[in-house]
Amino acid sequence: MNEHEVEFMAKVYLLIQQIEALTREYGFENRVMSAMVFGLIEAEMQDAIEEGRMVELQSVFSFNLEDRAELETVKKLMDATYEEPKDKGRGFSDLFGGIDVNLN
């Protein structure tokens, strides 16, 4: 990652920490159910696809879940509310062309 990308991801991480702090400030830790995965795909992704290499995804995670049942609830909610992009050529399955993604 270059300096610009590191700075961006650091700011994203800071925002996630602020959301978590706000949740604690309002005393909603036991009432908030959240799961976030935020990732930045490497800039040279097309080269990686052409060479059959693994694509790097620099990512941050935040979970405020009591147990696996809550995780499953969030996943079902995401499945139920997700809408396919109008430009189907830009979806992750097309984007990665069947290659592996490495979450860092």
KEKE-3310 file (N, C-alpha, C; in steps of 0.2 Angstrom, whole numbers, plus 5000, padded with zeros to 4 digits):
npx = (5004:5002:5007:4996:4985:4986:4984:4971:4964:4967:4960:4947:4947:4947:4935:4927:4930:4925:4911:4910:4913:4903:4892:4895:4895:4882:4877:4872:4878:4873:4862:4864:4867:4879:4889:4904:4913:4926:4935:4949:4953:4968:4977:4983:4975:4970:4982:4985:4974:4976:4988:4985:4987:4984:4972:4975:4967:4965:4959:4947:4939:4924:4914:4899:4892:4883:4883:4885:4873:4867:4876:4872:4860:4862:4869:4858:4850:4857:4858:4844:4842:4851:4854:4857:4870:4866:4874:4880:4893:4902:4902:4908:4911:4912:4922:4934:4936:4936:4947:4957:4954:4964:4962:4968)
npy = (4994:5011:5027:5036:5027:5020:5031:5034:5022:5022:5033:5028:5017:5025:5031:5020:5017:5028:5027:5015:5020:5030:5022:5016:5027:5031:5020:5009:4997:4984:4984:4987:4979:4975:4973:4976:4976:4983:4986:4989:4987:4981:4992:4987:4977:4972:4967:4957:4948:4945:4938:4928:4929:4930:4942:4957:4963:4976:4977:4982:4977:4977:4971:4970:4960:4947:4934:4919:4917:4930:4935:4927:4932:4945:4942:4936:4947:4956:4948:4948:4962:4966:4973:4969:4977:4989:4990:4976:4971:4976:4969:4960:4946:4946:4956:4950:4939:4925:4923:4921:4930:4939:4944:4956)
npz = (5000:4996:5003:5002:5001:5014:5023:5019:5023:5037:5041:5038:5048:5059:5059:5060:5073:5080:5078:5086:5098:5100:5101:5113:5121:5121:5128:5121:5118:5121:5113:5100:5084:5074:5059:5050:5036:5028:5014:5003:4987:4979:4969:4957:4952:4940:4933:4942:4940:4927:4928:4936:4949:4967:4973:4983:4997:5007:5023:5035:5050:5059:5072:5081:5089:5098:5097:5086:5081:5080:5070:5059:5058:5054:5042:5034:5034:5026:5014:5011:5008:4999:4983:4966:4957:4944:4933:4929:4926:4935:4947:4961:4958:4944:4944:4950:4943:4946:4953:4969:4984:4995:5011:5020)
capx = (5000:5006:5005:4989:4980:4987:4981:4963:4962:4968:4954:4941:4947:4946:4928:4924:4931:4921:4905:4910:4913:4896:4888:4896:4893:4874:4875:4868:4882:4869:4856:4867:4869:4882:4895:4906:4920:4928:4941:4952:4956:4974:4977:4986:4971:4970:4988:4985:4970:4979:4994:4982:4989:4979:4971:4975:4961:4967:4953:4946:4933:4921:4908:4896:4887:4883:4885:4885:4866:4867:4880:4868:4854:4865:4870:4852:4847:4861:4855:4837:4841:4856:4852:4862:4871:4863:4880:4882:4900:4906:4901:4914:4912:4915:4928:4939:4937:4937:4953:4956:4955:4967:4960:4973)
capy = (5000:5017:5032:5039:5022:5019:5037:5033:5016:5024:5037:5023:5014:5030:5032:5014:5018:5033:5023:5011:5025:5033:5016:5015:5034:5031:5014:5004:4991:4978:4984:4988:4973:4978:4970:4979:4974:4988:4984:4993:4982:4983:4996:4983:4971:4969:4964:4951:4944:4942:4934:4922:4930:4932:4950:4959:4967:4978:4978:4983:4974:4979:4967:4971:4954:4944:4927:4917:4918:4937:4935:4924:4937:4951:4940:4935:4954:4958:4944:4950:4969:4967:4974:4969:4983:4990:4988:4969:4970:4979:4965:4957:4940:4948:4960:4946:4934:4919:4922:4921:4937:4939:4949:4959)
capz = (5000:4996:5009:5001:5003:5021:5026:5018:5027:5044:5042:5039:5054:5064:5058:5063:5081:5082:5078:5092:5104:5100:5104:5121:5124:5122:5132:5117:5117:5121:5108:5093:5081:5068:5056:5045:5033:5023:5010:4998:4983:4977:4962:4951:4952:4933:4932:4946:4937:4921:4930:4940:4956:4972:4974:4990:4999:5013:5026:5042:5052:5066:5074:5088:5089:5104:5096:5079:5079:5078:5064:5054:5057:5050:5035:5031:5032:5020:5008:5009:5006:4994:4976:4961:4953:4938:4929:4932:4924:4940:4953:4963:4955:4938:4945:4952:4937:4949:4957:4976:4987:5002:5016:5025)
cpx = (5004:5003:4998:4984:4980:4983:4973:4961:4962:4962:4947:4941:4945:4938:4924:4924:4926:4913:4904:4910:4906:4892:4889:4894:4886:4872:4871:4872:4878:4863:4858:4869:4873:4888:4897:4913:4921:4934:4943:4956:4963:4973:4979:4981:4971:4976:4988:4980:4973:4985:4991:4985:4983:4978:4971:4970:4963:4960:4953:4939:4930:4914:4906:4890:4888:4885:4884:4878:4865:4871:4876:4862:4856:4866:4864:4849:4851:4859:4849:4837:4846:4852:4858:4863:4868:4868:4883:4889:4904:4905:4907:4916:4915:4922:4935:4940:4938:4943:4952:4957:4958:4965:4965:4970)
cpy = (5006:5022:5034:5033:5020:5025:5036:5027:5018:5029:5033:5020:5019:5031:5026:5015:5023:5031:5019:5015:5028:5028:5016:5021:5034:5025:5009:4998:4984:4978:4985:4981:4976:4973:4974:4976:4979:4987:4989:4988:4985:4987:4991:4976:4968:4965:4957:4946:4941:4937:4928:4923:4931:4940:4951:4964:4969:4980:4979:4980:4977:4975:4969:4966:4950:4936:4925:4918:4925:4938:4933:4929:4943:4948:4939:4942:4957:4955:4947:4957:4971:4968:4973:4976:4983:4988:4982:4968:4973:4975:4962:4950:4941:4952:4955:4940:4927:4918:4923:4929:4936:4945:4950:4964)
cpz = (5000:5002:5008:5003:5011:5025:5025:5023:5035:5045:5042:5045:5060:5064:5062:5071:5083:5083:5085:5098:5105:5103:5111:5124:5126:5126:5128:5115:5116:5116:5101:5090:5075:5066:5050:5042:5027:5020:5005:4993:4980:4970:4956:4950:4945:4931:4936:4943:4931:4922:4934:4947:4961:4973:4981:4991:5006:5017:5033:5044:5058:5067:5081:5088:5095:5103:5088:5077:5076:5071:5058:5053:5052:5042:5031:5029:5026:5014:5006:5006:5001:4987:4971:4958:4946:4932:4931:4931:4930:4947:4955:4960:4948:4939:4946:4947:4940:4952:4965:4978:4994:5006:5021:5030)
residu = (MET:ASN:GLU:HIS:GLU:VAL:GLU:PHE:MET:ALA:LYS:VAL:TYR:LEU:LEU:ILE:GLN:GLN:ILE:GLU:ALA:LEU:THR:ARG:GLU:TYR:GLY:PHE:GLU:ASN:ARG:VAL:MET:SER:ALA:MET:VAL:PHE:GLY:LEU:ILE:GLU:ALA:GLU:MET:GLN:ASP:ALA:ILE:GLU:GLU:GLY:ARG:MET:VAL:GLU:LEU:GLN:SER:VAL:PHE:SER:PHE:ASN:LEU:GLU:ASP:ARG:ALA:GLU:LEU:GLU:THR:VAL:LYS:LYS:LEU:MET:ASP:ALA:THR:TYR:GLU:GLU:PRO:LYS:ASP:LYS:GLY:ARG:GLY:PHE:SER:ASP:LEU:PHE:GLY:GLY:ILE:ASP:VAL:ASN:LEU:ASN)
# end
